[in-house]
């Protein structure tokens, strides 16, 4: 049975207040546009998740809200403090307990980018994959019976995109 994993780094956040708490940083204008564009791309590519698991930071919650607004579907979202700046091992633990077959994980670099690289059987040819810029999104399929069987190197990359591919 195929399981789909959608790995999304949060969109570009604002640095207008250099003294703001990192967890509380919101998206800037470019980030808001990018999150909407990625959400539309997910919808148009028929890549919508059945459940979103997201860091609880302001920038990830805003990224998810802007993507979901373009989906036209009521997708459940769970915000998890454990995903805030999570290492790949934590992301894998969260994935193994995922409540649906098509799951999106929304988190932060370097963890989400390292996790995408680790989970892929082979990386896509896109020049930005290993940098995993803001709002980078990887679609991976796993031929496993349940998420508990997920392991590094088992995910087949179906697609990868960064906002600049959509907005120029």
C-alpha positions in Angstrom: 0.0 0.0 0.0 1.4 3.4 -1.0 1.9 6.1 1.6 2.6 9.7 0.6 4.8 12.1 2.5 4.8 15.8 1.8 7.7 17.6 3.4 7.4 21.4 3.5 9.7 24.0 5.0 7.9 27.0 6.3 7.6 30.0 4.1 9.9 33.1 4.4 9.6 34.8 7.7 10.0 38.4 8.7 13.1 39.7 10.3 11.7 43.3 10.7 12.1 43.0 14.5 15.6 41.5 15.1 14.7 41.1 18.8 11.5 39.2 18.3 11.3 35.7 19.8 12.2 33.2 17.0 9.1 31.1 17.8 6.8 34.1 17.3 8.2 35.3 13.9 5.5 35.7 11.3 5.8 35.5 7.5 6.9 38.4 5.4 5.0 39.4 2.2 7.1 37.1 0.0 6.5 34.2 2.4 2.7 34.8 2.4 2.7 34.8 -1.4 4.9 31.6 -1.5 2.7 29.7 0.9 -0.3 30.5 -1.2 1.5 29.5 -4.4 2.7 26.2 -2.9 -0.8 25.5 -1.6 -2.3 26.0 -5.0 0.5 23.8 -6.6 -0.4 21.0 -4.1 -4.1 21.3 -5.0 -3.5 21.5 -8.7 -1.1 18.6 -8.7 -3.5 16.5 -6.6 -0.9 16.3 -3.8 -3.2 17.2 -1.0 -2.5 15.5 2.3 -5.2 13.7 4.4 -3.5 15.2 7.6 -1.0 18.0 8.3 1.5 17.7 11.1 3.2 21.0 11.7 5.5 22.8 14.1 3.6 25.2 16.3 5.7 28.3 15.5 4.0 31.4 14.2 5.7 31.0 10.7 4.7 27.4 10.3 1.1 27.9 11.5 0.7 30.8 9.1 2.3 28.8 6.2 -0.2 26.0 6.8 -3.2 28.4 7.1 -2.3 30.1 3.8 -1.8 26.8 2.0 -5.0 25.3 3.4 -7.0 28.4 2.2 -6.2 27.5 -1.4 -7.1 23.8 -1.0 -10.8 23.9 -1.0 -10.7 20.9 1.3 -11.0 20.5 5.1 -7.7 18.8 6.0 -7.1 18.2 9.7 -4.0 19.9 11.2 -2.1 19.0 14.3 0.4 21.5 15.6 3.2 19.8 17.5 5.7 21.6 19.7 8.1 18.7 19.1 8.4 19.7 15.4 9.9 23.2 16.2 13.4 23.0 14.9 13.2 19.2 15.1 16.1 16.9 14.1 15.5 14.3 11.4 15.1 11.5 14.0 12.2 13.4 15.7 10.6 14.0 12.3 10.8 10.2 11.7 9.3 9.4 15.1 6.4 11.8 14.4 5.9 10.3 10.9 5.8 6.8 12.3 2.8 7.7 14.4 1.0 9.6 11.6 -2.7 9.2 11.6 -3.2 9.1 7.8 -1.7 7.6 4.6 -1.1 11.0 3.0 0.7 13.2 5.5 2.3 16.6 5.2 5.1 17.5 7.7 5.7 21.3 8.0 8.9 22.2 9.9 12.2 24.0 9.9 15.7 23.8 8.5 18.1 22.2 8.8 16.0 19.3 10.1 13.3 19.2 7.3 15.9 19.4 4.5 18.1 16.8 6.1 15.1 14.6 6.6 14.0 15.0 2.9 17.5 14.0 1.8 17.6 11.0 4.2 14.2 9.6 3.3 14.6 9.8 -0.5 15.9 6.8 -2.4 17.6 9.2 -4.6 17.4 13.0 -4.7 15.6 14.9 -7.4 17.8 16.7 -10.0 16.6 20.1 -8.9 19.6 22.4 -8.0 17.9 23.7 -4.8 17.0 20.4 -3.2 20.0 20.2 -0.9 19.6 23.8 0.1 15.9 23.3 0.9 15.0 27.0 0.8 11.9 28.4 2.5 8.7 26.7 1.3 10.6 24.0 -0.5 8.3 21.0 -0.9 9.1 17.4 -1.6 6.5 14.7 -2.5 7.7 11.2 -1.6 5.9 7.9 -2.0 6.6 4.9 0.2 5.5 1.3 -0.7 5.0 0.3 3.0 2.0 -1.2 4.8 2.1 1.4 7.6 4.0 4.5 8.6 5.7 2.6 11.4 7.7 0.8 8.6 9.1 4.1 7.2 12.8 4.3 7.2 15.5 6.4 5.5 16.1 5.6 1.8 12.7 4.2 1.1 10.9 7.2 -0.3 10.6 7.6 -4.1 10.6 11.3 -5.0 7.5 12.1 -7.0 8.0 15.9 -7.2 10.0 18.7 -5.7 9.4 22.5 -6.0 10.5 25.8 -4.6 8.4 28.9 -4.7 10.6 30.6 -7.3 9.7 27.8 -9.8 6.1 29.1 -9.5 6.6 32.9 -9.1 9.7 33.5 -11.2 
